[in-house]
Amino acid sequence: MQRRAYSAEASSSIDAYIQGMMKPTPGPEPTTRSPRLVNILTSKAPPSDTALFAASIDELIDHLHTLRGREKPWMSTLSTVDRHKRIVHLVRHLVVQRRQRLTAFLYECIVDTLGHPESSGKTLVALMKDMAYQGIEPTPAFHAGALESLMVHPNYAAMLEILEHAREHDWPENKPTLAVALLRDEQYELAYDTLMELHASGAQVEPWIYDVFVFVFGKMGFVDEMMQVLVARLTLASTQGLDALQFFALDACSAAFHYPGTLAGWKTMVRGGKVNPPDGVVENVLNTAARQADTALASEALDMLAQRTRLQDYHYDSVIDAFILEGDLASATRLHCIMHTNGVPVTKAAARRLVAAAAAARAGPEINEWLRVATAEQDGERLLAPPRGHLLAADASPALELYARYQQLCGSGEAVVRPPLEVMLQLLPHCSDDQDAAAGLRDGVLEALRAQAGEGPRRMVAQKLRAAAEELIRDGRTVEGWLLEEKVDEIMQPPQLERPS
């Protein structure tokens, strides 16, 4: 086929798109030397015009076919060749130096280069406009290359134009490429739907596309969708990179407290012995298990941390919370004992949660039973500190009994230990149905008043007791309020000096 020279206007038009993508080429070699033989495909440096003029037009076209790798994959060589720039270099030579007419094939070559990081989606739009200006109809290969470039440089307007043109000509859509292009353009729902439709239809999709979706969705926090894509990925025959993918999913799921994904990843990767997760991932797994009352998984994560580092109170707290959610208060109390044995303080917040859970049982015998079971196998071990400042006031009698039993676990023996004054004052208004508990609390607060040393502290405690008496009177327990007020006045009355006879 005879090749026609192309106009200077067209040459400068195409040159505008590609000249900025190339480094300056070396100057012409001296005419006194013979041209050095250069492999146009594999030479590290871009071939000079002299070398390119030594090749025929058909040879350069063949080189372009090879570089594009459409007919057969490009074979890597020992030379590090930037294929995108080499294609631009050859096309530029053909159009500008050889004055070759722009054809659909050359536009296909150019669009194949737009996936280079130095290109952009705007370049694709400009190229499509130039192609229309030259009156050259796009081909299916051009649209395939355009979609591939959009996977790197997203441009939603260009994508819509490409898809509309392809549908007008009834060309098959490259949906895997389209899915990645939509993902790159942050059209996450459309991208997800496209990929999952492909998977449901049994269409062949490269494993790396699933991998990209898993990593992107995991980073974006779309954990449910990430797990759906991962499940689809696991059905493929390829296992390359699968362990890294599943470990990433475990990290993302545990950080987001996604229990099904965390459990699946732990079973596959950790119990299967494939990975030894870092402390941060193990702590996230521990917290995720605690939220779901999975005491087995929480205990397993705690044991792994204990083998690496000294456990802190917040590590134990997560497992204790799991036992509390499961209703296993005995195991929760055992962990308090273990904390004391290991010199880890039981925080007030942790004690409050345990006491609140036990008080929710409402029945004194049940509270005694779980406390008895909790200490049956750890004779002599004691909790470090009793709960202070908080007890469920809705049921004062079991709360008082629980407090006394908890005190015994803290090393106070069988002696009756009264709660702190603040706790007794909190419970006092809620003992209307239990006169014995009310009398015991009243005696306790009065004893606390007598025990105060110094006039200032005595007056402060007396003021609190008088406020409690007023509250009893407002609640209709007038007699109890008056009696408490009278006892406070008696204690606060200064002693009478005996007159000499």
URMO-V489788 format. One record per residue. N is the residue number from 1. SS is DSSP state (alpha for helix, beta for strand, coil for the rest). PSI is psi in whole degrees, -180 to 180 (none if undefined). Layout:
# URMO-V489788
N SS PSI
N SS PSI
This chain:
# URMO-V489788
1 coil 131
2 coil 132
3 coil 135
4 coil 140
5 beta 146
6 coil 159
7 coil 156
8 alpha -33
9 alpha -44
10 alpha -39
11 alpha -46
12 alpha -29
13 alpha -50
14 alpha -32
15 alpha -29
16 alpha -29
17 alpha -27
18 alpha -16
19 alpha -32
20 alpha -10
21 alpha -3
22 coil 143
23 coil 156
24 coil 133
25 coil 155
26 coil 154
27 coil 164
28 coil 145
29 coil 154
30 coil 141
31 coil -15
32 coil -11
33 coil 152
34 coil 146
35 coil 133
36 coil 133
37 coil 125
38 coil 134
39 coil 109
40 coil -31
41 coil -37
42 coil -2
43 coil 139
44 coil -45
45 coil 148
46 coil 138
47 coil 143
48 coil 165
49 alpha -35
50 alpha -45
51 alpha -38
52 alpha -38
53 alpha -22
54 coil -17
55 coil 150
56 coil 167
57 alpha -44
58 alpha -36
59 alpha -40
60 alpha -39
61 alpha -43
62 alpha -41
63 alpha -39
64 alpha -42
65 alpha -44
66 alpha -45
67 alpha -36
68 alpha -33
69 coil 26
70 coil -44
71 coil -42
72 coil 150
73 coil 143
74 coil 128
75 coil 123
76 coil 149
77 coil 177
78 coil -20
79 coil 136
80 coil 97
81 coil 128
82 coil 99
83 alpha -39
84 alpha -49
85 alpha -32
86 alpha -38
87 alpha -46
88 alpha -41
89 alpha -43
90 alpha -42
91 alpha -43
92 alpha -40
93 alpha -44
94 alpha -42
95 alpha -44
96 alpha -47
97 alpha -42
98 coil -6
99 coil 38
100 beta 144
101 coil 136
102 coil 133
103 coil 169
104 alpha -34
105 alpha -43
106 alpha -36
107 alpha -36
108 alpha -41
109 alpha -43
110 alpha -43
111 alpha -27
112 alpha -23
113 alpha -9
114 alpha -5
115 alpha -1
116 coil 142
117 coil -26
118 coil -5
119 coil -167
120 coil 166
121 alpha -29
122 alpha -35
123 alpha -39
124 alpha -44
125 alpha -45
126 alpha -38
127 alpha -40
128 alpha -39
129 alpha -42
130 alpha -37
131 alpha -41
132 alpha -38
133 alpha -37
134 coil -6
135 coil 28
136 coil 124
137 coil 131
138 coil 152
139 coil 166
140 alpha -36
141 alpha -36
142 alpha -44
143 alpha -34
144 alpha -45
145 alpha -36
146 alpha -44
147 alpha -39
148 alpha -37
149 alpha -32
150 alpha -17
151 coil -22
152 coil -42
153 coil 91
154 coil 142
155 coil 102
156 alpha -38
157 alpha -44
158 alpha -37
159 alpha -44
160 alpha -41
161 alpha -42
162 alpha -46
163 alpha -40
164 alpha -44
165 alpha -40
166 alpha -38
167 alpha -34
168 alpha -36
169 coil 6
170 coil 41
171 coil 144
172 coil 138
173 coil 138
174 coil 83
175 alpha -35
176 alpha -44
177 alpha -40
178 alpha -40
179 alpha -44
180 alpha -39
181 alpha -41
182 alpha -40
183 alpha -43
184 alpha -30
185 coil 8
186 coil 24
187 coil 72
188 alpha -43
189 alpha -45
190 alpha -41
191 alpha -46
192 alpha -47
193 alpha -41
194 alpha -46
195 alpha -44
196 alpha -31
197 alpha -41
198 alpha -44
199 alpha -42
200 alpha -31
201 alpha -8
202 coil 12
203 coil 151
204 coil 121
205 coil 133
206 coil 139
207 alpha -34
208 alpha -26
209 alpha -44
210 alpha -42
211 alpha -44
212 alpha -43
213 alpha -42
214 alpha -47
215 alpha -42
216 alpha -48
217 alpha -37
218 alpha -43
219 alpha -35
220 alpha -10
221 coil 11
222 coil 73
223 alpha -39
224 alpha -47
225 alpha -38
226 alpha -43
227 alpha -35
228 alpha -43
229 alpha -39
230 alpha -41
231 alpha -42
232 alpha -40
233 alpha -35
234 alpha -16
235 coil -10
236 coil 158
237 coil -30
238 coil 132
239 coil 6
240 coil 126
241 coil 9
242 alpha -36
243 alpha -44
244 alpha -38
245 alpha -44
246 alpha -34
247 alpha -38
248 alpha -41
249 alpha -39
250 alpha -44
251 alpha -48
252 alpha -42
253 alpha -44
254 alpha -36
255 alpha -30
256 coil 7
257 coil 36
258 coil 102
259 alpha -50
260 alpha -44
261 alpha -38
262 alpha -46
263 alpha -44
264 alpha -44
265 alpha -39
266 alpha -44
267 alpha -44
268 alpha -47
269 alpha -40
270 alpha -54
271 coil -29
272 coil -4
273 coil 18
274 coil -31
275 coil 158
276 coil 93
277 coil 150
278 coil 168
279 alpha -39
280 alpha -41
281 alpha -41
282 alpha -41
283 alpha -39
284 alpha -39
285 alpha -42
286 alpha -47
287 alpha -37
288 alpha -44
289 alpha -39
290 alpha -40
291 alpha -28
292 coil 9
293 coil 31
294 coil 87
295 alpha -30
296 alpha -48
297 alpha -40
298 alpha -43
299 alpha -37
300 alpha -44
301 alpha -38
302 alpha -42
303 alpha -39
304 alpha -41
305 alpha -38
306 alpha -27
307 coil -15
308 coil -35
309 coil 170
310 coil 125
311 coil 144
312 coil 170
313 alpha -36
314 alpha -24
315 alpha -48
316 alpha -40
317 alpha -38
318 alpha -43
319 alpha -39
320 alpha -43
321 alpha -38
322 alpha -44
323 alpha -39
324 alpha -45
325 alpha -34
326 alpha -15
327 coil 7
328 coil 78
329 alpha -28
330 alpha -44
331 alpha -35
332 alpha -41
333 alpha -36
334 alpha -40
335 alpha -34
336 alpha -41
337 alpha -42
338 alpha -40
339 alpha -46
340 alpha -43
341 alpha -37
342 coil 7
343 coil 23
344 coil 121
345 coil 141
346 coil 114
347 coil 160
348 alpha -42
349 alpha -41
350 alpha -43
351 alpha -39
352 alpha -43
353 alpha -40
354 alpha -44
355 alpha -41
356 alpha -41
357 alpha -41
358 alpha -41
359 alpha -26
360 alpha -21
361 coil -27
362 coil -20
363 coil 126
364 alpha -46
365 alpha -38
366 alpha -40
367 alpha -45
368 alpha -37
369 alpha -47
370 alpha -30
371 alpha -36
372 alpha -46
373 alpha -37
374 alpha -29
375 alpha 3
376 alpha -38
377 coil -2
378 coil 54
379 coil 129
380 coil -19
381 coil 140
382 coil 150
383 coil 155
384 coil -36
385 coil 141
386 coil 165
387 coil 140
388 coil 143
389 coil -2
390 coil 129
391 coil 151
392 coil 118
393 coil -9
394 coil -22
395 coil 88
396 alpha -38
397 alpha -53
398 alpha -33
399 alpha -41
400 alpha -42
401 alpha -42
402 alpha -41
403 alpha -43
404 alpha -41
405 alpha -38
406 alpha -38
407 alpha -39
408 alpha -38
409 alpha -20
410 alpha 6
411 alpha 14
412 alpha 3
413 coil -154
414 coil 0
415 coil 149
416 coil 122
417 coil 123
418 coil 148
419 coil 167
420 coil 160
421 alpha -41
422 alpha -38
423 alpha -43
424 alpha -40
425 alpha -33
426 alpha -38
427 alpha -24
428 alpha -44
429 coil -8
430 coil 20
431 coil 29
432 coil -27
433 coil -3
434 coil 95
435 alpha -36
436 alpha -44
437 alpha -38
438 alpha -44
439 alpha -39
440 alpha -40
441 alpha -41
442 alpha -43
443 alpha -37
444 alpha -43
445 alpha -33
446 alpha -37
447 alpha -38
448 alpha -36
449 alpha -43
450 alpha -31
451 coil -8
452 coil 135
453 coil 128
454 coil 144
455 alpha -39
456 alpha -55
457 alpha -37
458 alpha -42
459 alpha -38
460 alpha -44
461 alpha -41
462 alpha -38
463 alpha -40
464 alpha -40
465 alpha -40
466 alpha -37
467 alpha -38
468 alpha -37
469 alpha -42
470 alpha -37
471 alpha -40
472 alpha -41
473 alpha -42
474 alpha -31
475 coil 3
476 coil 0
477 coil 64
478 alpha -46
479 alpha -44
480 alpha -39
481 alpha -44
482 alpha -43
483 alpha -43
484 alpha -42
485 alpha -40
486 alpha -43
487 alpha -38
488 alpha -43
489 alpha -38
490 alpha -43
491 alpha -36
492 alpha -11
493 coil 130
494 coil 146
495 coil 143
496 coil 130
497 coil 134
498 coil 135
499 coil 143
500 coil 138
501 coil none
